[in-house]
């Protein structure tokens, strides 16, 4: 299944790039990729230039100041090879290949993933940019009803358009919030005054969820002793209780 991406993003026709193929050789040369990184590109069947958001194509102003030089945002569609689900690894590499902020849509069978990179000026090298952050949804089914409010939220008309950074930063926040959908059963939305608090809670939830996964991995290790296993079980229970408390607070804010 190939997602009809502009039904979701609703970008102006002037921004669309016609899904032109982006040669992998261009990425290799542009980012001076290592042999190992080039092997990661083998997990991509096809990479396409979907759209470019600039002042000319969207009327959004660039953001040029001491911290940032964002004059365009590039949208890329990535069709993964076979059933490869290495979406995080591939997205991180492709984001790194572009000096511009990028939005990447990855299709894996009937699942998809949206990731957004934010960039800033390099403190060490004049004229260079560095990746500041990458936010990713992880794989999800775009037909699932619980994901529809998220897809509605990242549409061009729904995002602030003061300038390109404001637009992209809001989309990145929406992507971060989406990572709580599977646990909550819905996309977390609240009153404007509670929005920042929910972002903090979802970020905290990500940290605790990662901690729980690591603890379970330690507990499954073949050389773990009974005493160590018992201690890990206590830590897991405590972390899972933290997860539940965070999710409950998010639910209260969304219902309030």
N, C-alpha and C positions, 0 to 999 in steps of 0.2 A: 504494500500500500504506500502510495506517495501522497503526503499531505499537501493540500492546496494552501500554500503558505500565505498568499496574499488575501485569502478569505479571512485569515486570522489577523495578519499585521495591518491590513487595509492601508498600505502606503500609497501615496499618490502615484499615478501611472508614470510620471516623470522620473520617479526614483528607481523604477524597475530596470534591471540590467539584462533581461532576456535569458536568464539561466545559462550564460555562456560558461563553457568548461574552463576550469582553472587547472593548467597542467601541473602535475606534481613536481616536475623539473623546475618550474618557476619558484615553488616553495623552497626547494633544496638550495637553489642559488640565492634567493632573496634572504634566507635566514641562515645560510651556511650550516645546514643540518649535518650532524654526525651520521656515520653509517648506521648506528643503532636507531637514531631518530628516523632515518630514511626507511627502515624496516617497519616502523610504526605506520608510515604512510601506506604500506601494503594493505592495511586494514580498511582503507578507503577505496570503494569502487569508483566513485565519481564525486568530484568537488565542483560546485557551480557558483558563479557570481550571481546572486539573486537580486540584490539592490544596493544602491548607495544613497545615503541620506546626506545631503549638503544644503547650504543656503539656497542654491539654485534649484534643487530638485524638491525641496520641502518647505522652503522659506524660513526654516529654523536658523537662527543665528549661530555662528561658530562660538566656541568658548576659547578665547585666547587671553591668558593672563600669566602671572608669575608661576602658577602651579600647573597649568594645562595649555595644550595647543590642540584643540579638537575641532577640525574643520570638516571632517566627514566621518560617517559611520558606515562600515561595510557589512552587508548581510551575505552570508554564505550558506548554501545548502550542501550537506554532506551525506551522500548515500554510502552506508557502511557495506563492506564486502561480506557476503555470506550472512552468517548469524553472529558475526563479531559484535560483542557488547562492550568493547573497550572504549566506551564513549568518552569517559573522563580523560583517559590518556590521549586519545586522538584530538579531542577538543582543545586540551591544554597546548598541544604541539601546534595546531593550526592557528590558534589565537596568537601564539608567540611569533608566528611567521609574518605578522602584519604590524606596522608601526601605528596603524589606526586602531581605535576601538572596533571590535567586531561582535556581531551577533551570529551565532552558528546554530543551524537547525540540522540535527542528525536524524536520519531515518534508518531504523533497524527493523525490517519486517513491518509488523503492524504497530510498532512502538516508535516513539520519537523522543528527542531530548533537545531542549533549548538552553544555550549557554551564552552569557554576555561578559565581555571583558571591558574593564575600565582602565584607562591609561593616564599617566601624568608625565611631566617633564622629568628627565633624569637629573639628579642632583650632582652626578659625577661627570657627565659628558654633555657639553653644550650642544643643543640642537637635537639631542636624542630623546626618545620616549621609552618608558618602561611600563610593564603591566603592573597595575596597582592591585587589581582583584579580578577574580573570575567567579561568577555565580552561575550555577547549573541546576536544572530541575531534576537531573537523573532521568532514567527512562520512564515514560508513562504512555498510556493509551489515550490519544487525543479525542477518541470517541466517548470516553468515560464521562458520565454526567458531572461527577465531582470536580473534573478538571475544566469544565466549560467557563466558570467564572474567572479562572486564571487566564484562559485564552482571550476572553473578552477584555481583561484588564490590560493586556499588552498590545492591544490595537492602537494604531497611531492616533485616532481621534480621542482616545481615553487618557493619553499620557500628557504631562505638561510639555509645552513647546516653546518655553522662553528662550532656550538655546539647546544645542545638541547634547551638552553634558547633562543638563537638567532632565532632558528626555530620556537619555540612556541610563542615568542614575536611577530614575523612577522605575524603568523596566527591570534593572538589576535587583531592586528591592522587591518587585513583584515575583521575580524568579526565586529569590531567597525564601519568600513566604510560601511558595509552592511546595517547598520541601517538607512542609508539615501536613500536606493534604492526605497522604496515605495514613498517617497516624490519627488525624482528626476526622477524616471522612468528608472534609469540605475545605474550600479555600478560605483561609482566615482573612476576614475583612471587618473593619471596625470604624468607629467615628474617627474623623481626622485627628482629634486630640489624643487618641489612643494608638495611632499608627506607629509612632516611634517605639512605644513600649512593646508592641507586638513584634516589631523587627528585632528588638533586643531579646525577647523571649524565644523567638525562632532560632536566633543565632545560638543562644544558650542550649536550646534543645539539640541542635546539631552537635555541639561539643559533648553533651552528656550521652547522646546516642552513640557517638564514636567511642566514648569511654566504655560503654556497655559492650560493644562489639569486641573491643580489645580484651576486656575481662573474660568474655566467653571463650575467646581464642586461647588465652592463657590457661583457662580451666580445662580445655580440651587437649592440652599438650600431653604427650605420652609420659613425660617424666615428672609430672606434677604429683606431689605427695598428698596423702589424705588430709594432713594438717593444712597445707597450702590451699587445697581444694575447698576446705571448709571456710577459710578466710576469704577466698575469692567469692564464694557463694554469698557471704555477708555483704561484701562490697558491691556485688551485682544487685542484690536486693535494695541496697541503699540508693544506688544509681538509678534503678528502675523506678523507685519511689519518687526520685527527683524528676524523672521524665514525666511521670503521671501528674505531679504537682504543676509542672510547667504547662502541660497540655490543658489542665483544668483552668489555669489562669487565662490562657489564650481563649478558651471557650467562653469564660465569663466576660472577657472584654468584647468578644464578637457578639455575644447575646445581650450585652448591656446597651 
